[in-house]
């Protein structure tokens, strides 16, 4: 990848990780293989307070991959915070997220990007929806209950918000209200901002190595409070402004993100 391409990526792949040392190299290689045909891209690993060899492994890989970036959280702040850190640091207009354990297959990223671009800027999110879940029976039951409750309350048109594979316009994400567990409610909040949704079925697979860093309470019961908060946010959003600039305006400062 050339220096010019690395400086102007079209796609940013954001991977939040905590103690995933054994899964990093294989997943980075898969992302490289999936995205190289699509043009310039960057991979942003957000190290969410890892206590294993994750930082050292990322530093080793960065030496031979100028498009790979590492951002450290001094202490673990959770998956939503790590995703937000990565999106804010991204230089590309299109962002893709996936989990760092290898369960999300990067082969589906080109299909998701194509769906987003085909739908245009009116589509705020392409949500991956897992088929063939590689999880325990209890975890599948837990997800089924959580998704059913969420869908009934939020009417977000989505059967699987827990899939880490998501593709979206960076600008659309940054317009969302931020809170812990945001990544699990993105379809509902994207709809709240007036965007449409698109969906791509993705094949789930077992994690490469290690064990999950997010447990029972993180996935379901703690999220009930957040679910009620998201419902309140949706009910408070009465109308999405359809704004259009008219007349002779100085655009010299346009396009700059507020500090």
Phi and psi in degrees as GROMACS dihedral restraints (atoms count N, CA, C in turn):
[ dihedral_restraints ]
;  ai    aj    ak    al  type     phi  dphi    fc
    3     4     5     6     1   -76.1    20    10
    4     5     6     7     1   163.3    20    10
    6     7     8     9     1   -64.1    20    10
    7     8     9    10     1   -38.4    20    10
    9    10    11    12     1   -63.4    20    10
   10    11    12    13     1   -43.6    20    10
   12    13    14    15     1   -63.7    20    10
   13    14    15    16     1   -41.6    20    10
   15    16    17    18     1   -64.4    20    10
   16    17    18    19     1   -29.1    20    10
   18    19    20    21     1   -80.1    20    10
   19    20    21    22     1   -19.6    20    10
   21    22    23    24     1  -130.2    20    10
   22    23    24    25     1    65.6    20    10
   24    25    26    27     1   -70.5    20    10
   25    26    27    28     1   147.4    20    10
   27    28    29    30     1   -92.2    20    10
   28    29    30    31     1   -26.6    20    10
   30    31    32    33     1  -132.2    20    10
   31    32    33    34     1   137.6    20    10
   33    34    35    36     1  -119.6    20    10
   34    35    36    37     1   124.4    20    10
   36    37    38    39     1  -102.7    20    10
   37    38    39    40     1   121.4    20    10
   39    40    41    42     1  -110.8    20    10
   40    41    42    43     1   124.6    20    10
   42    43    44    45     1  -125.1    20    10
   43    44    45    46     1   105.0    20    10
   45    46    47    48     1   -79.5    20    10
   46    47    48    49     1   132.8    20    10
   48    49    50    51     1  -139.3    20    10
   49    50    51    52     1   147.7    20    10
   51    52    53    54     1  -141.9    20    10
   52    53    54    55     1   114.9    20    10
   54    55    56    57     1    56.9    20    10
   55    56    57    58     1    56.0    20    10
   57    58    59    60     1  -121.9    20    10
   58    59    60    61     1    33.5    20    10
   60    61    62    63     1   -49.2    20    10
   61    62    63    64     1   -45.3    20    10
   63    64    65    66     1   -74.6    20    10
   64    65    66    67     1    -9.1    20    10
   66    67    68    69     1  -105.8    20    10
   67    68    69    70     1    -7.1    20    10
   69    70    71    72     1   -71.6    20    10
   70    71    72    73     1   -52.8    20    10
   72    73    74    75     1   -61.5    20    10
   73    74    75    76     1   -44.1    20    10
   75    76    77    78     1   -62.8    20    10
   76    77    78    79     1   -42.9    20    10
   78    79    80    81     1   -69.4    20    10
   79    80    81    82     1   -40.8    20    10
   81    82    83    84     1   -59.8    20    10
   82    83    84    85     1   -42.4    20    10
   84    85    86    87     1   -62.6    20    10
   85    86    87    88     1   -39.2    20    10
   87    88    89    90     1   -67.8    20    10
   88    89    90    91     1   -39.9    20    10
   90    91    92    93     1   -64.1    20    10
   91    92    93    94     1   -43.7    20    10
   93    94    95    96     1   -56.0    20    10
   94    95    96    97     1   -47.1    20    10
   96    97    98    99     1   -64.5    20    10
   97    98    99   100     1   -37.5    20    10
   99   100   101   102     1   -74.0    20    10
  100   101   102   103     1   -35.1    20    10
  102   103   104   105     1   -99.7    20    10
  103   104   105   106     1   -18.5    20    10
  105   106   107   108     1   -53.9    20    10
  106   107   108   109     1   -39.8    20    10
  108   109   110   111     1   -69.0    20    10
  109   110   111   112     1   -12.2    20    10
  111   112   113   114     1   -92.4    20    10
  112   113   114   115     1    -6.1    20    10
  114   115   116   117     1   107.6    20    10
  115   116   117   118     1  -167.6    20    10
  117   118   119   120     1   -62.4    20    10
  118   119   120   121     1   136.3    20    10
  120   121   122   123     1  -149.7    20    10
  121   122   123   124     1   165.1    20    10
  123   124   125   126     1  -131.7    20    10
  124   125   126   127     1   150.0    20    10
  126   127   128   129     1  -116.6    20    10
  127   128   129   130     1   121.9    20    10
  129   130   131   132     1  -114.1    20    10
  130   131   132   133     1   109.4    20    10
  132   133   134   135     1   -92.0    20    10
  133   134   135   136     1   125.3    20    10
  135   136   137   138     1  -104.4    20    10
  136   137   138   139     1   108.6    20    10
  138   139   140   141     1   -82.3    20    10
  139   140   141   142     1   104.0    20    10
  141   142   143   144     1   -89.2    20    10
  142   143   144   145     1    68.4    20    10
  144   145   146   147     1    68.9    20    10
  145   146   147   148     1    36.6    20    10
  147   148   149   150     1   -62.7    20    10
  148   149   150   151     1   147.7    20    10
  150   151   152   153     1  -115.8    20    10
  151   152   153   154     1     5.7    20    10
  153   154   155   156     1  -104.7    20    10
  154   155   156   157     1  -152.0    20    10
  156   157   158   159     1   -88.1    20    10
  157   158   159   160     1    17.1    20    10
  159   160   161   162     1   -56.4    20    10
  160   161   162   163     1   -49.9    20    10
  162   163   164   165     1   -58.5    20    10
  163   164   165   166     1   -43.4    20    10
  165   166   167   168     1   -65.8    20    10
  166   167   168   169     1   -39.4    20    10
  168   169   170   171     1   -64.6    20    10
  169   170   171   172     1   -41.6    20    10
  171   172   173   174     1   -65.0    20    10
  172   173   174   175     1   -42.2    20    10
  174   175   176   177     1   -61.9    20    10
  175   176   177   178     1   -37.8    20    10
  177   178   179   180     1   -64.0    20    10
  178   179   180   181     1   -43.1    20    10
  180   181   182   183     1   -72.2    20    10
  181   182   183   184     1   -31.8    20    10
  183   184   185   186     1   -62.4    20    10
  184   185   186   187     1   -28.7    20    10
  186   187   188   189     1   -59.1    20    10
  187   188   189   190     1   -29.5    20    10
  189   190   191   192     1  -114.0    20    10
  190   191   192   193     1     3.9    20    10
  192   193   194   195     1  -133.9    20    10
  193   194   195   196     1    92.4    20    10
  195   196   197   198     1   -66.3    20    10
  196   197   198   199     1   -16.2    20    10
  198   199   200   201     1   -88.5    20    10
  199   200   201   202     1    -2.6    20    10
  201   202   203   204     1   -95.4    20    10
  202   203   204   205     1   129.8    20    10
  204   205   206   207     1  -122.5    20    10
  205   206   207   208     1   150.7    20    10
  207   208   209   210     1  -126.7    20    10
  208   209   210   211     1   127.5    20    10
  210   211   212   213     1  -123.5    20    10
  211   212   213   214     1   129.9    20    10
  213   214   215   216     1  -103.7    20    10
  214   215   216   217     1   135.2    20    10
  216   217   218   219     1   -91.2    20    10
  217   218   219   220     1   131.6    20    10
  219   220   221   222     1   -61.1    20    10
  220   221   222   223     1   -31.9    20    10
  222   223   224   225     1  -143.0    20    10
  223   224   225   226     1   159.8    20    10
  225   226   227   228     1   -65.1    20    10
  226   227   228   229     1   127.3    20    10
  228   229   230   231     1  -117.4    20    10
  229   230   231   232     1    -0.3    20    10
  231   232   233   234     1   100.3    20    10
  232   233   234   235     1   163.8    20    10
  234   235   236   237     1   -66.2    20    10
  235   236   237   238     1   -42.6    20    10
  237   238   239   240     1   -62.0    20    10
  238   239   240   241     1   -41.6    20    10
  240   241   242   243     1   -64.3    20    10
  241   242   243   244     1   -39.2    20    10
  243   244   245   246     1   -66.7    20    10
  244   245   246   247     1   -40.7    20    10
  246   247   248   249     1   -61.5    20    10
  247   248   249   250     1   -45.5    20    10
  249   250   251   252     1   -62.4    20    10
  250   251   252   253     1   -42.3    20    10
  252   253   254   255     1   -56.4    20    10
  253   254   255   256     1   -44.8    20    10
  255   256   257   258     1   -66.1    20    10
  256   257   258   259     1   -42.5    20    10
  258   259   260   261     1   -65.8    20    10
  259   260   261   262     1   -41.9    20    10
  261   262   263   264     1   -64.7    20    10
  262   263   264   265     1   -31.9    20    10
  264   265   266   267     1   -82.9    20    10
  265   266   267   268     1   -15.3    20    10
  267   268   269   270     1   -64.4    20    10
  268   269   270   271     1   144.5    20    10
  270   271   272   273     1  -101.6    20    10
  271   272   273   274     1    -6.3    20    10
  273   274   275   276     1   -97.8    20    10
  274   275   276   277     1   152.1    20    10
  276   277   278   279     1   -76.5    20    10
  277   278   279   280     1   -23.1    20    10
  279   280   281   282     1  -108.5    20    10
  280   281   282   283     1   127.8    20    10
  282   283   284   285     1  -117.1    20    10
  283   284   285   286     1   143.4    20    10
  285   286   287   288     1  -128.8    20    10
  286   287   288   289     1   135.3    20    10
  288   289   290   291     1  -116.0    20    10
  289   290   291   292     1   148.8    20    10
  291   292   293   294     1  -154.8    20    10
  292   293   294   295     1   155.6    20    10
  294   295   296   297     1   -71.1    20    10
  295   296   297   298     1   152.9    20    10
  297   298   299   300     1   -88.9    20    10
  298   299   300   301     1     6.9    20    10
  300   301   302   303     1   -95.0    20    10
  301   302   303   304     1    -4.0    20    10
  303   304   305   306     1    93.8    20    10
  304   305   306   307     1    -4.5    20    10
  306   307   308   309     1   -70.8    20    10
  307   308   309   310     1   -29.6    20    10
  309   310   311   312     1   -89.0    20    10
  310   311   312   313     1   119.9    20    10
  312   313   314   315     1   -84.4    20    10
  313   314   315   316     1   120.1    20    10
  315   316   317   318     1   -61.9    20    10
  316   317   318   319     1   -14.7    20    10
  318   319   320   321     1   -56.9    20    10
  319   320   321   322     1   -24.2    20    10
  321   322   323   324     1   -86.5    20    10
  322   323   324   325     1    -8.7    20    10
  324   325   326   327     1   -60.9    20    10
  325   326   327   328     1   -47.6    20    10
  327   328   329   330     1   -57.3    20    10
  328   329   330   331     1   -38.0    20    10
  330   331   332   333     1   -64.5    20    10
  331   332   333   334     1   -39.0    20    10
  333   334   335   336     1   -70.2    20    10
  334   335   336   337     1   -40.0    20    10
  336   337   338   339     1   -64.6    20    10
  337   338   339   340     1   -42.3    20    10
  339   340   341   342     1   -60.8    20    10
  340   341   342   343     1   -39.5    20    10
  342   343   344   345     1   -66.0    20    10
  343   344   345   346     1   -40.2    20    10
  345   346   347   348     1   -65.7    20    10
  346   347   348   349     1   -46.3    20    10
  348   349   350   351     1   -68.7    20    10
  349   350   351   352     1   -35.5    20    10
  351   352   353   354     1   -66.6    20    10
  352   353   354   355     1   -34.3    20    10
  354   355   356   357     1   -78.1    20    10
  355   356   357   358     1   -22.2    20    10
  357   358   359   360     1    84.9    20    10
  358   359   360   361     1  -175.5    20    10
  360   361   362   363     1   -71.4    20    10
  361   362   363   364     1   -11.4    20    10
  363   364   365   366     1   -74.5    20    10
  364   365   366   367     1   -15.2    20    10
  366   367   368   369     1   -94.8    20    10
  367   368   369   370     1   122.6    20    10
  369   370   371   372     1   -93.9    20    10
  370   371   372   373     1   -17.8    20    10
  372   373   374   375     1  -158.0    20    10
  373   374   375   376     1   134.0    20    10
  375   376   377   378     1  -106.9    20    10
  376   377   378   379     1   114.8    20    10
  378   379   380   381     1   -99.9    20    10
  379   380   381   382     1   125.7    20    10
  381   382   383   384     1   -71.5    20    10
  382   383   384   385     1   142.6    20    10
  384   385   386   387     1  -128.0    20    10
  385   386   387   388     1   116.7    20    10
  387   388   389   390     1   -73.9    20    10
  388   389   390   391     1   140.4    20    10
  390   391   392   393     1  -125.4    20    10
  391   392   393   394     1   149.6    20    10
  393   394   395   396     1    65.8    20    10
  394   395   396   397     1    46.6    20    10
  396   397   398   399     1   -51.4    20    10
  397   398   399   400     1   129.6    20    10
  399   400   401   402     1  -100.2    20    10
  400   401   402   403     1    73.6    20    10
  402   403   404   405     1  -144.5    20    10
  403   404   405   406     1   168.1    20    10
  405   406   407   408     1   -67.0    20    10
  406   407   408   409     1   160.1    20    10
  408   409   410   411     1   -59.3    20    10
  409   410   411   412     1   -39.2    20    10
  411   412   413   414     1   -65.2    20    10
  412   413   414   415     1   -42.1    20    10
  414   415   416   417     1   -66.6    20    10
  415   416   417   418     1   -38.1    20    10
  417   418   419   420     1   -65.1    20    10
  418   419   420   421     1   -40.5    20    10
  420   421   422   423     1   -63.2    20    10
  421   422   423   424     1   -44.6    20    10
  423   424   425   426     1   -57.5    20    10
  424   425   426   427     1   -46.6    20    10
  426   427   428   429     1   -65.6    20    10
  427   428   429   430     1   -39.1    20    10
  429   430   431   432     1   -62.0    20    10
  430   431   432   433     1   -44.5    20    10
  432   433   434   435     1   -64.6    20    10
  433   434   435   436     1   -46.4    20    10
  435   436   437   438     1   -62.4    20    10
  436   437   438   439     1   -43.0    20    10
  438   439   440   441     1   -66.8    20    10
  439   440   441   442     1   -38.3    20    10
  441   442   443   444     1   -65.5    20    10
  442   443   444   445     1   -44.3    20    10
  444   445   446   447     1   -64.3    20    10
  445   446   447   448     1   -46.9    20    10
  447   448   449   450     1   -60.8    20    10
  448   449   450   451     1   -45.9    20    10
  450   451   452   453     1   -63.1    20    10
  451   452   453   454     1   -39.3    20    10
  453   454   455   456     1   -66.8    20    10
  454   455   456   457     1   -39.6    20    10
  456   457   458   459     1   -80.5    20    10
  457   458   459   460     1   -40.2    20    10
  459   460   461   462     1   -98.7    20    10
  460   461   462   463     1   -17.8    20    10
  462   463   464   465     1    51.1    20    10
  463   464   465   466     1    52.5    20    10
  465   466   467   468     1   -95.2    20    10
  466   467   468   469     1     7.3    20    10
  468   469   470   471     1    64.1    20    10
  469   470   471   472     1    21.3    20    10
  471   472   473   474     1  -129.0    20    10
  472   473   474   475     1   132.7    20    10
  474   475   476   477     1   -94.9    20    10
  475   476   477   478     1    -9.7    20    10
  477   478   479   480     1  -152.5    20    10
  478   479   480   481     1    83.1    20    10
  480   481   482   483     1   -80.8    20    10
  481   482   483   484     1   -12.6    20    10
  483   484   485   486     1   -76.0    20    10
  484   485   486   487     1   -10.2    20    10
  486   487   488   489     1   -68.0    20    10
  487   488   489   490     1   127.6    20    10
  489   490   491   492     1   -71.3    20    10
  490   491   492   493     1   -18.0    20    10
  492   493   494   495     1   -76.9    20    10
  493   494   495   496     1   109.4    20    10
  495   496   497   498     1  -138.2    20    10
  496   497   498   499     1   144.3    20    10
  498   499   500   501     1  -131.9    20    10
  499   500   501   502     1   131.2    20    10
  501   502   503   504     1  -158.3    20    10
  502   503   504   505     1   161.6    20    10
  504   505   506   507     1   -74.0    20    10
  505   506   507   508     1   131.9    20    10
  507   508   509   510     1   -55.1    20    10
  508   509   510   511     1   -42.1    20    10
  510   511   512   513     1   -60.7    20    10
  511   512   513   514     1   -39.1    20    10
  513   514   515   516     1   -67.2    20    10
  514   515   516   517     1   -41.3    20    10
  516   517   518   519     1   -62.6    20    10
  517   518   519   520     1   -44.0    20    10
  519   520   521   522     1   -69.4    20    10
  520   521   522   523     1   -12.8    20    10
  522   523   524   525     1   -82.7    20    10
  523   524   525   526     1   -11.4    20    10
  525   526   527   528     1   -79.1    20    10
  526   527   528   529     1   146.3    20    10
  528   529   530   531     1   -67.6    20    10
  529   530   531   532     1   132.6    20    10
  531   532   533   534     1   -94.5    20    10
  532   533   534   535     1   139.6    20    10
  534   535   536   537     1  -160.5    20    10
  535   536   537   538     1   163.2    20    10
  537   538   539   540     1   -61.5    20    10
  538   539   540   541     1   137.0    20    10
  540   541   542   543     1    80.3    20    10
  541   542   543   544     1    12.7    20    10
  543   544   545   546     1   -52.5    20    10
  544   545   546   547     1   -39.3    20    10
  546   547   548   549     1   -61.1    20    10
  547   548   549   550     1   -22.8    20    10
  549   550   551   552     1   -86.0    20    10
  550   551   552   553     1    -8.0    20    10
  552   553   554   555     1  -123.3    20    10
  553   554   555   556     1    17.3    20    10
  555   556   557   558     1   -58.9    20    10
  556   557   558   559     1   -43.9    20    10
  558   559   560   561     1   -56.4    20    10
  559   560   561   562     1   -45.0    20    10
  561   562   563   564     1   -64.8    20    10
  562   563   564   565     1   -40.5    20    10
  564   565   566   567     1   -75.1    20    10
  565   566   567   568     1   -32.7    20    10
  567   568   569   570     1   -65.0    20    10
  568   569   570   571     1   -42.6    20    10
  570   571   572   573     1   -62.1    20    10
  571   572   573   574     1   -37.9    20    10
  573   574   575   576     1   -58.3    20    10
  574   575   576   577     1   -33.5    20    10
  576   577   578   579     1   -84.0    20    10
  577   578   579   580     1     4.3    20    10
  579   580   581   582     1    92.9    20    10
  580   581   582   583     1     4.7    20    10
  582   583   584   585     1   -86.5    20    10
  583   584   585   586     1   158.7    20    10
  585   586   587   588     1   -93.3    20    10
  586   587   588   589     1   169.2    20    10
  588   589   590   591     1  -119.3    20    10
  589   590   591   592     1   154.5    20    10
  591   592   593   594     1  -134.5    20    10
  592   593   594   595     1   159.1    20    10
  594   595   596   597     1  -134.9    20    10
  595   596   597   598     1   144.5    20    10
  597   598   599   600     1  -133.1    20    10
  598   599   600   601     1   125.4    20    10
  600   601   602   603     1   -72.0    20    10
  601   602   603   604     1   133.4    20    10
  603   604   605   606     1  -127.9    20    10
  604   605   606   607     1   147.7    20    10
  606   607   608   609     1   -86.3    20    10
  607   608   609   610     1   122.3    20    10
  609   610   611   612     1   -77.6    20    10
  610   611   612   613     1   153.0    20    10
  612   613   614   615     1  -145.5    20    10
  613   614   615   616     1   164.4    20    10
  615   616   617   618     1   -67.0    20    10
  616   617   618   619     1   152.1    20    10
  618   619   620   621     1   -62.4    20    10
  619   620   621   622     1   152.2    20    10
  621   622   623   624     1   -63.5    20    10
  622   623   624   625     1   -57.9    20    10
  624   625   626   627     1  -145.7    20    10
  625   626   627   628     1   168.4    20    10
  627   628   629   630     1    79.5    20    10
  628   629   630   631     1  -167.7    20    10
  630   631   632   633     1  -128.3    20    10
  631   632   633   634     1   161.6    20    10
  633   634   635   636     1   -63.5    20    10
  634   635   636   637     1   142.6    20    10
  636   637   638   639     1   -96.3    20    10
  637   638   639   640     1     1.0    20    10
  639   640   641   642     1  -124.9    20    10
  640   641   642   643     1   118.1    20    10
  642   643   644   645     1   -99.1    20    10
  643   644   645   646     1  -167.6    20    10
  645   646   647   648     1   -55.2    20    10
  646   647   648   649     1   -50.9    20    10
  648   649   650   651     1   -68.2    20    10
  649   650   651   652     1   -32.8    20    10
  651   652   653   654     1   -64.2    20    10
  652   653   654   655     1   -35.7    20    10
  654   655   656   657     1   -82.9    20    10
  655   656   657   658     1   -32.2    20    10
  657   658   659   660     1  -126.5    20    10
  658   659   660   661     1   -69.0    20    10
  660   661   662   663     1   -68.7    20    10
  661   662   663   664     1   -40.7    20    10
  663   664   665   666     1   -62.4    20    10
  664   665   666   667     1   -32.1    20    10
  666   667   668   669     1   -68.6    20    10
  667   668   669   670     1   -14.0    20    10
  669   670   671   672     1   -64.0    20    10
  670   671   672   673     1   -39.6    20    10
  672   673   674   675     1   -62.8    20    10
  673   674   675   676     1   -44.9    20    10
  675   676   677   678     1   -63.2    20    10
  676   677   678   679     1   -37.6    20    10
  678   679   680   681     1   -58.9    20    10
  679   680   681   682     1   -44.0    20    10
  681   682   683   684     1   -66.2    20    10
  682   683   684   685     1   -35.4    20    10
  684   685   686   687     1   -66.4    20    10
  685   686   687   688     1   -41.2    20    10
  687   688   689   690     1   -65.7    20    10
  688   689   690   691     1   -40.0    20    10
  690   691   692   693     1   -60.1    20    10
  691   692   693   694     1   -40.9    20    10
  693   694   695   696     1   -63.5    20    10
  694   695   696   697     1   -43.2    20    10
  696   697   698   699     1   -60.4    20    10
  697   698   699   700     1   -42.2    20    10
  699   700   701   702     1   -65.5    20    10
  700   701   702   703     1   -42.5    20    10
  702   703   704   705     1   -67.2    20    10
  703   704   705   706     1   -29.2    20    10
  705   706   707   708     1   -77.8    20    10
  706   707   708   709     1   -19.5    20    10
  708   709   710   711     1   -87.8    20    10
  709   710   711   712     1    94.1    20    10
  711   712   713   714     1   -79.1    20    10
  712   713   714   715     1   -38.1    20    10
  714   715   716   717     1  -153.1    20    10
  715   716   717   718     1   136.6    20    10
  717   718   719   720     1   -89.3    20    10
  718   719   720   721     1   121.3    20    10
  720   721   722   723     1   -62.4    20    10
  721   722   723   724     1   133.0    20    10
  723   724   725   726     1  -103.7    20    10
  724   725   726   727     1    92.3    20    10
  726   727   728   729     1  -100.0    20    10
  727   728   729   730     1   143.6    20    10
  729   730   731   732     1  -141.0    20    10
  730   731   732   733     1   126.3    20    10
  732   733   734   735     1   -78.0    20    10
  733   734   735   736     1   136.0    20    10
  735   736   737   738     1  -132.0    20    10
  736   737   738   739     1   139.8    20    10
  738   739   740   741     1   101.0    20    10
  739   740   741   742     1  -172.6    20    10
  741   742   743   744     1   -89.6    20    10
  742   743   744   745     1   107.7    20    10
  744   745   746   747     1  -125.6    20    10
  745   746   747   748     1   139.7    20    10
  747   748   749   750     1   -76.4    20    10
  748   749   750   751     1   116.4    20    10
  750   751   752   753     1  -100.3    20    10
  751   752   753   754     1    14.7    20    10
  753   754   755   756     1   -63.0    20    10
  754   755   756   757     1   -26.2    20    10
  756   757   758   759     1  -104.6    20    10
  757   758   759   760     1     5.1    20    10
  759   760   761   762     1   -69.9    20    10
  760   761   762   763     1   154.8    20    10
  762   763   764   765     1    85.8    20    10
  763   764   765   766     1    -2.5    20    10
  765   766   767   768     1   -90.3    20    10
  766   767   768   769     1   132.0    20    10
  768   769   770   771     1   -75.5    20    10
  769   770   771   772     1   136.3    20    10
  771   772   773   774     1   -57.8    20    10
  772   773   774   775     1   146.6    20    10
